[in-house]
Amino acid sequence: MEKFSLVALTRQQMQAAVQTTNGISAKTVYGGHEHVLRQTLIGLRAGAVMAEHASPGEATLHVLEGRVRLVAGEDGWDGRAGDLLIVPPGRHSVEAVEDAAVLLTVGQHR
């Protein structure tokens, strides 16, 4: 069994995001290409945008800290610490309204 502190990982990714030119830092916490389930902790500096992209499978975005906006076409959803956003199956983008950390969980189609 493995155990991770999301509090510690959030702190690390937030610090790393501040150091990057695009304001985004990510670390896979569990899974990967060889697994169906993948969880990635993403740190975002305020104003950073994860450009529009397609979802590789069913996905959720758990906001651990700060505020984000998930946009798909004309629709948008705001999330703050403690919110769980269901990622739409189509193309979407994510913007940090303020410094934020999110846990992206993806169940990849096989």
GUZA-810367 format. One record per atom (N, C-alpha, C): residue number from 1; residue in one letter; x, y, z. Coordinates in steps of 0.05 Angstrom, whole numbers. Layout:
// GUZA-810367
> num_residu_east_north_up
> NUM_a_X_Y_Z
...
***
This chain:
// GUZA-810367
> num_residu_east_north_up
> 1_m_17_-24_0
> 1_m_0_0_0
> 1_m_18_25_0
> 2_e_8_45_-14
> 2_e_22_71_-14
> 2_e_4_92_-1
> 3_k_17_112_10
> 3_k_2_134_23
> 3_k_16_160_15
> 4_f_-1_180_8
> 4_f_10_206_1
> 4_f_-4_227_18
> 5_s_10_248_24
> 5_s_-2_272_37
> 5_s_-9_292_15
> 6_l_-35_295_10
> 6_l_-44_314_-10
> 6_l_-37_343_-1
> 7_v_-36_347_25
> 7_v_-29_374_35
> 7_v_0_380_27
> 8_a_18_361_32
> 8_a_46_365_25
> 8_a_50_368_-5
> 9_l_37_350_-20
> 9_l_40_351_-49
> 9_l_28_377_-61
> 10_t_6_387_-49
> 10_t_-5_412_-58
> 10_t_15_435_-54
> 11_r_27_435_-30
> 11_r_47_456_-24
> 11_r_70_455_-45
> 12_q_80_431_-51
> 12_q_102_427_-70
> 12_q_94_437_-98
> 13_q_71_429_-107
> 13_q_62_437_-134
> 13_q_56_467_-136
> 14_m_46_479_-115
> 14_m_41_508_-115
> 14_m_68_522_-117
> 15_q_88_514_-101
> 15_q_114_526_-102
> 15_q_127_523_-130
> 16_a_124_499_-141
> 16_a_135_494_-168
> 16_a_121_510_-189
> 17_a_95_514_-187
> 17_a_80_529_-207
> 17_a_90_558_-209
> 18_v_96_569_-186
> 18_v_106_597_-185
> 18_v_132_600_-200
> 19_q_148_579_-201
> 19_q_174_579_-213
> 19_q_173_575_-244
> 20_t_151_565_-255
> 20_t_149_559_-283
> 20_t_141_584_-299
> 21_t_148_584_-325
> 21_t_140_607_-342
> 21_t_110_607_-348
> 22_n_97_584_-349
> 22_n_69_583_-355
> 22_n_51_582_-330
> 23_g_63_580_-306
> 23_g_48_581_-281
> 23_g_34_555_-275
> 24_i_43_533_-287
> 24_i_30_507_-283
> 24_i_51_486_-276
> 25_s_45_470_-256
> 25_s_62_448_-248
> 25_s_45_423_-242
> 26_a_53_400_-252
> 26_a_36_376_-248
> 26_a_53_352_-240
> 27_k_41_335_-224
> 27_k_55_310_-215
> 27_k_34_288_-214
> 28_t_39_266_-228
> 28_t_21_243_-226
> 28_t_25_231_-198
> 29_v_3_228_-184
> 29_v_3_217_-157
> 29_v_-2_187_-158
> 30_y_-19_179_-176
> 30_y_-25_150_-178
> 30_y_-32_144_-208
> 31_g_-24_120_-216
> 31_g_-31_110_-242
> 31_g_-12_120_-264
> 32_g_-23_122_-287
> 32_g_-7_129_-311
> 32_g_-17_115_-335
> 33_h_-2_114_-356
> 33_h_-10_102_-381
> 33_h_-17_72_-379
> 34_e_-4_58_-360
> 34_e_-9_29_-358
> 34_e_-33_23_-340
> 35_h_-46_43_-329
> 35_h_-69_39_-311
> 35_h_-94_52_-324
> 36_v_-117_43_-316
> 36_v_-142_55_-324
> 36_v_-146_82_-310
> 37_l_-139_82_-284
> 37_l_-143_106_-267
> 37_l_-116_122_-265
> 38_r_-119_148_-268
> 38_r_-95_165_-265
> 38_r_-103_189_-249
> 39_q_-88_196_-228
> 39_q_-93_220_-212
> 39_q_-68_238_-213
> 40_t_-73_263_-220
> 40_t_-51_282_-223
> 40_t_-57_307_-206
> 41_l_-38_315_-190
> 41_l_-41_339_-174
> 41_l_-29_362_-191
> 42_i_-45_383_-195
> 42_i_-36_405_-212
> 42_i_-36_431_-196
> 43_g_-14_445_-196
> 43_g_-12_472_-183
> 43_g_-14_493_-205
> 44_l_-30_513_-200
> 44_l_-34_535_-220
> 44_l_-31_562_-207
> 45_r_-14_578_-219
> 45_r_-11_606_-209
> 45_r_-35_622_-220
> 46_a_-44_641_-205
> 46_a_-67_658_-213
> 46_a_-63_668_-242
> 47_g_-84_664_-258
> 47_g_-83_673_-286
> 47_g_-73_652_-305
> 48_a_-61_630_-295
> 48_a_-51_609_-312
> 48_a_-74_594_-326
> 49_v_-70_586_-351
> 49_v_-91_573_-366
> 49_v_-81_546_-377
> 50_m_-95_525_-372
> 50_m_-90_500_-385
> 50_m_-107_502_-411
> 51_a_-93_506_-434
> 51_a_-107_511_-459
> 51_a_-127_489_-466
> 52_e_-146_496_-483
> 52_e_-166_477_-491
> 52_e_-154_450_-500
> 53_h_-166_429_-490
> 53_h_-156_402_-497
> 53_h_-179_382_-494
> 54_a_-176_358_-505
> 54_a_-196_337_-503
> 54_a_-190_320_-478
> 55_s_-211_310_-467
> 55_s_-208_292_-444
> 55_s_-203_264_-454
> 56_p_-183_250_-443
> 56_p_-177_222_-452
> 56_p_-196_202_-441
> 57_g_-215_210_-425
> 57_g_-235_191_-413
> 57_g_-252_206_-392
> 58_e_-267_191_-376
> 58_e_-282_204_-355
> 58_e_-263_218_-336
> 59_a_-271_242_-327
> 59_a_-253_257_-310
> 59_a_-267_275_-290
> 60_t_-254_279_-267
> 60_t_-264_298_-247
> 60_t_-241_316_-239
> 61_l_-248_340_-230
> 61_l_-228_359_-220
> 61_l_-236_367_-192
> 62_h_-220_358_-172
> 62_h_-225_364_-144
> 62_h_-208_388_-137
> 63_v_-221_410_-130
> 63_v_-206_435_-123
> 63_v_-197_432_-94
> 64_l_-171_431_-90
> 64_l_-159_428_-64
> 64_l_-154_454_-50
> 65_e_-147_474_-66
> 65_e_-140_501_-56
> 65_e_-145_521_-77
> 66_g_-154_545_-70
> 66_g_-158_567_-89
> 66_g_-183_565_-105
> 67_r_-183_578_-129
> 67_r_-207_579_-146
> 67_r_-199_575_-175
> 68_v_-215_559_-190
> 68_v_-210_554_-218
> 68_v_-236_558_-233
> 69_r_-234_560_-260
> 69_r_-257_561_-277
> 69_r_-253_540_-299
> 70_l_-272_522_-302
> 70_l_-272_501_-323
> 70_l_-290_511_-345
> 71_v_-281_512_-370
> 71_v_-296_522_-392
> 71_v_-297_501_-414
> 72_a_-322_496_-424
> 72_a_-327_478_-447
> 72_a_-346_492_-466
> 73_g_-336_502_-488
> 73_g_-353_516_-507
> 73_g_-363_542_-494
> 74_e_-390_545_-494
> 74_e_-403_568_-483
> 74_e_-408_565_-453
> 75_d_-403_541_-442
> 75_d_-409_535_-414
> 75_d_-384_538_-397
> 76_g_-389_547_-372
> 76_g_-367_550_-353
> 76_g_-376_544_-325
> 77_w_-358_533_-309
> 77_w_-364_526_-281
> 77_w_-341_536_-264
> 78_d_-348_549_-242
> 78_d_-329_559_-223
> 78_d_-326_538_-200
> 79_g_-302_534_-192
> 79_g_-297_515_-170
> 79_g_-278_528_-149
> 80_r_-284_523_-124
> 80_r_-266_533_-102
> 80_r_-259_509_-84
> 81_a_-241_514_-66
> 81_a_-232_492_-48
> 81_a_-255_475_-38
> 82_g_-253_449_-42
> 82_g_-274_431_-33
> 82_g_-294_423_-54
> 83_d_-294_437_-77
> 83_d_-313_430_-99
> 83_d_-302_408_-116
> 84_l_-320_392_-127
> 84_l_-313_371_-146
> 84_l_-328_377_-172
> 85_l_-312_383_-193
> 85_l_-324_389_-219
> 85_l_-322_365_-237
> 86_i_-344_358_-250
> 86_i_-344_336_-270
> 86_i_-335_348_-296
> 87_v_-314_337_-307
> 87_v_-302_348_-332
> 87_v_-320_337_-355
> 88_p_-329_355_-373
> 88_p_-345_347_-395
> 88_p_-328_330_-415
> 89_p_-342_312_-430
> 89_p_-327_295_-447
> 89_p_-314_309_-471
> 90_g_-323_332_-478
> 90_g_-312_347_-501
> 90_g_-288_363_-494
> 91_r_-281_381_-512
> 91_r_-258_398_-508
> 91_r_-264_418_-486
> 92_h_-244_425_-470
> 92_h_-247_443_-448
> 92_h_-221_456_-440
> 93_s_-222_476_-424
> 93_s_-198_489_-414
> 93_s_-202_495_-384
> 94_v_-180_500_-370
> 94_v_-182_507_-341
> 94_v_-165_532_-336
> 95_e_-176_551_-322
> 95_e_-162_575_-315
> 95_e_-161_579_-285
> 96_a_-138_587_-274
> 96_a_-136_593_-246
> 96_a_-146_621_-241
> 97_v_-168_624_-227
> 97_v_-179_651_-220
> 97_v_-161_663_-198
> 98_e_-150_646_-181
> 98_e_-130_654_-161
> 98_e_-111_630_-159
> 99_d_-89_633_-145
> 99_d_-71_610_-141
> 99_d_-88_586_-133
> 100_a_-83_563_-146
> 100_a_-100_540_-141
> 100_a_-85_514_-143
> 101_a_-96_494_-130
> 101_a_-86_466_-134
> 101_a_-110_449_-138
> 102_v_-108_431_-158
> 102_v_-130_413_-164
> 102_v_-120_384_-166
> 103_l_-137_365_-160
> 103_l_-131_337_-164
> 103_l_-148_328_-188
> 104_l_-135_322_-210
> 104_l_-148_312_-234
> 104_l_-149_282_-233
> 105_t_-172_270_-234
> 105_t_-175_241_-235
> 105_t_-187_234_-262
> 106_v_-173_216_-276
> 106_v_-182_207_-303
> 106_v_-184_177_-304
> 107_g_-207_167_-313
> 107_g_-210_139_-319
> 107_g_-208_136_-349
> 108_q_-186_126_-359
> 108_q_-181_125_-388
> 108_q_-196_103_-401
> 109_h_-206_108_-425
> 109_h_-219_87_-440
> 109_h_-198_68_-451
> 110_r_-205_43_-451
> 110_r_-186_23_-462
> 110_r_-198_10_-486
***
